[in-house]
Amino acid sequence: FKVSGNALGAEAAALAPLLEETETLRARVDELQRLVGRGAPPAALRAAIDQRLLNLTESLTRHHLAVDAVAVPDEVQRAARRELSRQIEAMCERVDGISLQVRAGAGE
């Protein structure tokens, strides 16, 4: 299941901005996956895609650290934070898969 701001209630104000950032990052991962999913990118685009993948990996890592740093007062919010962490980990795995796809297309 996906964590959303409405599912957490008013007490989860600390997680709300993180939820928004998670959705932004998910959109970036989706965009890259669509771009690369059409087949191996042309050599001229590979360097730009590699840079975007690197930037996205760094953003996901920083975001994961920010989620882990949020102190939550009860079990419901801890469960929401854990689910958010799982979603970020899944996005990291998708980015790793996209990287492998790009490298395979480059003949590496």
C-alpha positions in Angstrom: 0.0 0.0 0.0 1.1 3.6 -0.5 1.3 6.0 2.3 -0.5 9.3 1.7 -1.0 12.4 3.8 -4.7 11.7 4.3 -4.0 8.2 5.6 -1.8 9.6 8.4 -4.1 12.1 10.0 -3.3 15.5 11.4 -0.7 14.2 13.9 1.6 13.3 11.0 2.6 16.9 10.1 6.3 15.9 10.3 5.9 13.3 7.5 3.7 15.4 5.2 6.6 17.2 3.4 8.4 13.9 3.1 5.4 12.4 1.4 5.3 15.2 -1.1 9.0 14.7 -1.8 8.5 11.0 -2.2 5.9 11.6 -4.9 8.2 14.0 -6.7 11.0 11.5 -6.7 8.6 8.7 -7.8 7.6 10.9 -10.8 11.3 11.3 -11.7 11.9 7.6 -11.5 8.8 6.9 -13.6 10.0 9.5 -16.2 13.4 7.9 -16.5 12.0 4.4 -16.7 9.7 5.5 -19.5 12.6 7.1 -21.3 14.9 4.0 -21.0 12.0 1.5 -21.4 11.8 2.4 -25.1 15.0 0.6 -25.7 18.7 1.5 -25.3 19.1 5.3 -25.4 21.3 6.7 -28.2 24.9 7.2 -27.3 24.4 11.0 -27.4 21.9 10.8 -24.5 23.6 8.2 -22.4 25.9 10.6 -20.5 22.9 12.8 -19.7 20.8 9.8 -18.5 23.8 8.6 -16.5 24.0 12.0 -14.8 20.3 12.0 -14.1 20.5 8.5 -12.6 23.4 9.6 -10.4 21.5 12.7 -9.2 18.4 10.7 -8.6 20.3 8.1 -6.6 21.8 10.9 -4.4 18.4 12.5 -4.0 16.8 9.2 -2.9 19.7 8.6 -0.4 19.3 12.0 1.1 15.5 11.6 1.2 15.8 8.2 2.9 18.1 9.7 5.6 15.6 12.5 6.1 12.7 10.0 6.6 14.8 7.9 9.0 15.6 11.1 11.0 12.0 12.0 11.7 10.9 11.3 15.3 7.4 9.9 15.4 5.5 9.6 18.7 3.4 6.5 18.1 3.2 3.1 16.4 0.8 4.3 13.6 3.3 7.0 12.5 6.2 4.6 12.9 4.4 2.1 10.6 3.8 5.0 8.1 7.5 5.9 8.3 8.5 2.3 7.7 6.2 2.1 4.7 7.7 5.3 3.3 11.2 3.8 3.8 10.1 0.7 1.9 8.8 2.8 -0.9 12.1 4.7 -1.2 14.0 1.4 -1.2 11.8 0.2 -4.0 12.6 3.3 -6.0 16.3 2.8 -5.4 16.0 -0.7 -6.8 14.1 0.6 -9.8 16.9 3.2 -10.4 19.5 0.4 -10.1 17.5 -1.6 -12.7 17.4 1.4 -15.0 21.2 1.9 -14.6 21.7 -1.8 -15.6 19.5 -1.3 -18.6 21.4 1.7 -19.8 24.8 0.0 -19.3 23.5 -3.1 -21.2 22.4 -0.9 -24.0 25.9 0.7 -24.0 27.5 -2.8 -24.4 29.2 -2.6 -21.0 
